[in-house]
């Protein structure tokens, strides 16, 4: 398993919610749940999260493999309700799980869509929000 660094890239929103802090909490929770955060000397991963608006992105979230030393990039729209924001982030994290485990089937959307709200609600029930 890998060590993970979460970096924050673009941040072009103006809301009072501390999205950066919430993103870090969600990502760490997800990595722990799926044991993707175990320390290993031979693997190190960098995840960059960009916080944007729907108008800028024309979607609620997207995930891609990174470049220049960044393993993955998530762009997520913050102008959605809190539960949807968390669910969207969980959806994109499922895609990272698919890449990390080599279990990407087709476009991977079915699994991500099926899990996103269950994961968001589990995160919420654990008292993280």
N, C-alpha and C positions, 0 to 999 in steps of 0.2 A: 504494500500500500504506500501511499505517497504523503509527503508533507505538503500542505497547501498554504499559499499566500493569497489573500484576497486584496486586490488593489481596486481603487476607485478611479475611474477615468472621467469622462464627460459628466458634467453635473449642471444641466441647464433648466432647472425647475425653480419655482418659487413657492414652496409650501412650508408649512410649519412642522410637518411630520419629519422626524429625523430618519430619512430613508437610508442613509449610509449605515447608520447603526442597526437598523432593522435588517438590511441586507446581510450584514456581517453575522447577525444572530441567526437568521434563517439558514444561511449557507453552512455555518458551523453545526447547527442542529442536523441538517440534512447529511452532511459528511459523516457525522457521528452515527446517525441512524443506519447508514449503509456501509459503515466501516471503511470509508474512503479517506479517513484522516489518521490512519495508523502511521507512526513514524518509521521511516525506512531510509537508510543511508543512500540507497541507489535511485530513489525517485523523489522528485520535487516538482510540484505543479503550481502554476500561477493562473489565477482566475481574475480577470478584469471585469468589473461591472460598471456600465455606463447608465446613468439615470437620465432619461429624456422625457419628452412628451409624446402623446399619440400623434399629434399633428406633425411632429418631426419625423417619427418612425413610420407612420401609416400602419401600425400594428401595435399590439400590447407588449410583445416581447419576442426576442429572437436570440439564438445562441449560435455561435460558430467556433470553429477551431481558430486559435489565434496565430500570431506570427511575431517575429522579433523577440523571442523569449517568453511570450505569453502563450499558455496552453489553450485557454478558452476565453471567450468574450461573451458576456451577456449584456444585451441592451434591453432595458425594461422601462416601460412608460409608467410614470408615477401619477398621472392624472386619472386614476381609477380608484374605486373604494379600497380600503385597506385589505379586506379579505381577498378581493380579486388581485391586488398587487402581490400579496403573499402567494396565492395560488399560481399566478403567472411565473413568479420566481421559482416555485417548486417545479412547474412544468419544464422550465429551461434547465433546472438542475437534473431532472430525469434524463434529459438529453446528454448531459455530461456523464451521468451514470452509464448510459448506453455506450458512449464512446469508451469510457474507462474499462468497462467489462467486455467490450467487443460484442455487445448484444443488440446492436442497431439493426432493426428489421424494417426494411422499406425506408420510409421517412421518419419512423419512430413516433409519429404523432398519436397513434392509438394508445400506447402505453402511457405517454406523458399526459394525455387528456384524461384518461381513466384515473390517474393517480393524483392529479394536481389539487383537487379540493379535499380529498381525503388527507393528504399530507398537510395542507394548509390548516385544516381543522385539528389534526393531531398536534401540530405546532402550537396552535392557539390554546387547545385544552391543556397542554403542558405548562401553561402559565407564562409563555414567552411574550405575550402581547398585553 
